[in-house]
Amino acid sequence: LSVTLGEEIEVRAPGNTYEGVATDIDEDGNLLVRIPDGTVKRIVAGDVSIRPRK
C-alpha cells in the first residue's frame, strides 16, 4: 500500500465509495483517505484504485 500514499484514489468499501487522497496508514494497518471536504476516512476493507492524474 505504500505506493498508494499521496495518490488520488477511489475506494469501493462495503456500502460506500470514496474518492480522495491516500494520506497514511494507521497503527492498525488501516488506510487513511482525505476526501474533498477535508474529512479523513479510515478504510478497514475495500477495493482501492489509483486515479489517473489529470
C-alpha positions in Angstrom: 0.0 0.0 0.0 2.9 2.4 0.4 2.9 3.2 -3.4 -0.7 4.4 -2.8 0.3 7.2 -0.3 0.0 10.7 -1.8 -2.0 9.4 -4.8 -5.6 10.3 -5.7 -7.6 7.1 -5.2 -11.1 5.7 -5.4 -12.1 3.3 -2.6 -15.1 0.9 -3.0 -15.9 -0.2 0.5 -18.9 -2.2 1.6 -21.9 0.2 1.2 -19.8 3.3 0.2 -17.5 4.7 -2.5 -15.0 7.4 -1.7 -12.6 9.5 -3.8 -9.7 11.3 -2.2 -6.0 11.2 -1.4 -4.4 8.4 0.5 -2.6 10.1 3.3 -1.3 7.5 5.7 -1.6 4.0 7.2 -2.5 4.0 10.8 -1.1 1.8 13.6 -3.7 -0.9 12.9 -2.9 -1.1 9.2 -6.0 0.9 8.0 -5.6 3.2 5.0 -6.4 6.9 5.8 -8.0 8.8 3.0 -8.7 12.6 2.9 -11.9 13.2 0.9 -12.6 16.5 -0.8 -14.5 18.1 2.2 -11.3 17.6 4.3 -12.6 14.7 6.3 -10.2 11.8 6.8 -11.8 8.4 6.4 -10.3 5.2 7.9 -10.6 2.4 5.4 -10.6 -1.1 7.0 -11.7 -3.1 3.9 -12.4 -2.3 0.3 -11.0 -2.1 -3.2 -8.6 0.7 -3.9 -7.8 2.1 -7.4 -5.3 4.8 -8.1 -7.0 7.5 -10.2 -5.3 8.8 -13.3 -3.6 12.2 -12.9 -5.3 15.0 -14.7 
